[in-house]
Amino acid sequence: MKNHDDDPTKFPALGRKLLWLDNKRNVERIVRGLYSVCAVLFVADFIYAKHVELTIEHIPGFYGIYGFFMCAALVICAKAMRKFLKRDEDYYAPYDVESEEYPGSGLDRKNYDA
C-alpha cells in the first residue's frame, strides 16, 4: 500500500528540487566530486609558497592531515564520553509530559481488522 504522502506533487518546493538525491548514482557523483576537490587542494598545497607562523605548517598537506586526525579524535572522544553521559531510556520518565496517560477519547483510533 502506497502512502498518500509519497506523492512528489504534494512535497514542498525545496523537497521537489532535492528529489534527484534519491538516486544513489547522483549521491555517488557528489561524493566523488568532493574527493576530487580534496585531492586537488592537497596537490595545490605542494605548489604555492606559504607564509607560516609555525615550522610544522611547512609540511605539505599539514592542514588536511591535521583536520582529518582532529575529526577522528572528536569522534573517538564522543564515543568515550557516551559511556558516562548516557542515561537510561526512562531517565526523565517520571517528570516527562509523555509519561502522562493520554485520554482515550482524544485518540483517533481506526480498526484495521475489519
VOPAGU-2260 file (C-alpha; in pm, 1 decimal, decimal comma):
REM VOPAGU-2260
SITE   aa  ch    i         X         Y         Z
SITE  MET   A    0       0,0       0,0       0,0
SITE  LYS   A    1     143,3     335,5    -103,3
SITE  ASN   A    2     137,9     618,4     145,4
SITE  HIS   A    3     -56,1     922,9      26,7
SITE  ASP   A    4     232,9    1142,0     146,1
SITE  ASP   A    5     466,9     987,6    -114,7
SITE  ASP   A    6     320,4    1192,6    -397,1
SITE  PRO   A    7     600,6    1429,3    -514,4
SITE  THR   A    8     349,8    1688,8    -632,3
SITE  LYS   A    9     248,1    1740,5    -268,4
SITE  PHE   A   10     607,0    1796,7    -149,8
SITE  PRO   A   11     724,3    2148,9     -64,1
SITE  ALA   A   12     921,2    2327,4    -337,3
SITE  LEU   A   13    1260,5    2252,0    -183,4
SITE  GLY   A   14    1166,9    1886,9    -136,7
SITE  ARG   A   15    1074,8    1857,5    -505,4
SITE  LYS   A   16    1405,6    2015,6    -608,6
SITE  LEU   A   17    1604,6    1770,6    -392,1
SITE  LEU   A   18    1435,9    1455,4    -525,5
SITE  TRP   A   19    1735,6    1394,2    -753,8
SITE  LEU   A   20    1929,5    1298,5    -439,1
SITE  ASP   A   21    1710,2     988,5    -404,7
SITE  ASN   A   22    1908,9     834,1    -686,9
SITE  LYS   A   23    2215,7     655,7    -544,3
SITE  ARG   A   24    2417,4     730,5    -859,4
SITE  ASN   A   25    2376,2    1105,5    -804,6
SITE  VAL   A   26    2492,8    1078,9    -444,1
SITE  GLU   A   27    2798,1     881,0    -556,4
SITE  ARG   A   28    2877,1    1156,9    -808,0
SITE  ILE   A   29    2868,8    1417,9    -531,5
SITE  VAL   A   30    3098,9    1208,4    -311,3
SITE  ARG   A   31    3342,3    1153,1    -599,2
SITE  GLY   A   32    3335,3    1524,9    -671,9
SITE  LEU   A   33    3419,6    1605,7    -310,1
SITE  TYR   A   34    3705,1    1353,6    -317,7
SITE  SER   A   35    3834,4    1518,6    -634,0
SITE  VAL   A   36    3821,7    1866,3    -481,8
SITE  CYS   A   37    4007,1    1741,4    -172,4
SITE  ALA   A   38    4273,8    1576,2    -388,4
SITE  VAL   A   39    4321,4    1891,6    -598,0
SITE  LEU   A   40    4353,3    2107,0    -287,2
SITE  PHE   A   41    4602,3    1862,2    -136,2
SITE  VAL   A   42    4815,7    1869,9    -452,5
SITE  ALA   A   43    4788,1    2250,3    -467,5
SITE  ASP   A   44    4941,1    2262,4    -121,5
SITE  PHE   A   45    5272,0    2148,9    -277,3
SITE  ILE   A   46    5269,6    2429,1    -535,6
SITE  TYR   A   47    5226,1    2764,4    -362,4
SITE  ALA   A   48    5459,7    2937,3    -116,5
SITE  LYS   A   49    5331,2    2956,2     238,8
SITE  HIS   A   50    5378,3    3232,4     492,3
SITE  VAL   A   51    5356,8    3035,3     814,1
SITE  GLU   A   52    5384,1    3105,1    1185,2
SITE  LEU   A   53    5499,0    2758,6    1298,9
SITE  THR   A   54    5758,9    2535,8    1134,1
SITE  ILE   A   55    5522,0    2237,4    1132,5
SITE  GLU   A   56    5298,7    2426,5     887,8
SITE  HIS   A   57    5569,4    2384,9     620,0
SITE  ILE   A   58    5472,7    2017,6     584,1
SITE  PRO   A   59    5272,2    1978,6     261,3
SITE  GLY   A   60    4914,9    1877,2     335,0
SITE  PHE   A   61    4952,6    1959,8     704,3
SITE  TYR   A   62    4610,9    2122,0     740,9
SITE  GLY   A   63    4431,0    1835,9     565,1
SITE  ILE   A   64    4608,5    1573,2     775,2
SITE  TYR   A   65    4557,4    1773,8    1093,3
SITE  GLY   A   66    4186,8    1821,5    1015,1
SITE  PHE   A   67    4139,0    1451,7     946,2
SITE  PHE   A   68    4302,0    1342,2    1269,9
SITE  MET   A   69    4121,4    1603,6    1478,2
SITE  CYS   A   70    3786,4    1497,0    1329,9
SITE  ALA   A   71    3867,6    1134,8    1410,0
SITE  ALA   A   72    3972,4    1237,8    1763,0
SITE  LEU   A   73    3638,4    1416,7    1811,3
SITE  VAL   A   74    3450,4    1100,4    1715,4
SITE  ILE   A   75    3660,4     885,3    1948,6
SITE  CYS   A   76    3617,2    1134,5    2235,9
SITE  ALA   A   77    3242,9    1147,7    2176,0
SITE  LYS   A   78    3223,6     768,5    2195,7
SITE  ALA   A   79    3421,1     772,5    2520,3
SITE  MET   A   80    3202,0    1047,5    2667,2
SITE  ARG   A   81    2894,5     843,1    2581,0
SITE  LYS   A   82    2998,1     587,0    2842,8
SITE  PHE   A   83    2939,9     825,5    3132,8
SITE  LEU   A   84    2689,6    1072,0    2981,3
SITE  LYS   A   85    2441,3     812,8    2854,8
SITE  ARG   A   86    2117,5     787,5    3052,4
SITE  ASP   A   87    1855,2     515,4    3068,7
SITE  GLU   A   88    1566,1     537,7    2828,4
SITE  ASP   A   89    1324,1     624,5    3109,2
SITE  TYR   A   90    1559,0     866,5    3290,1
SITE  TYR   A   91    1320,1    1161,5    3252,6
SITE  ALA   A   92    1004,1     948,6    3259,5
SITE  PRO   A   93     862,7    1049,7    3599,9
SITE  TYR   A   94     873,2    1418,4    3503,5
SITE  ASP   A   95     814,6    1391,6    3130,2
SITE  VAL   A   96     490,2    1508,1    2971,7
SITE  GLU   A   97     484,6    1196,0    2752,9
SITE  SER   A   98     470,4     977,1    3062,0
SITE  GLU   A   99     121,1    1109,8    3137,1
SITE  GLU   A  100    -168,2     896,7    3026,1
SITE  TYR   A  101    -345,6    1043,6    2723,3
SITE  PRO   A  102    -725,3    1032,2    2739,5
SITE  GLY   A  103    -865,3     763,3    2511,8
SITE  SER   A  104   -1142,1     993,3    2392,1
SITE  GLY   A  105    -882,6    1218,2    2227,6
SITE  LEU   A  106    -732,7     937,3    2022,5
SITE  ASP   A  107    -843,0     882,2    1665,7
SITE  ARG   A  108    -840,4     502,7    1664,5
SITE  LYS   A  109    -900,7     305,3    1349,2
SITE  ASN   A  110    -994,8     -59,8    1326,6
SITE  TYR   A  111    -793,5    -231,1    1051,5
SITE  ASP   A  112    -911,5    -582,8    1138,7
SITE  ALA   A  113   -1242,4    -543,6     959,0
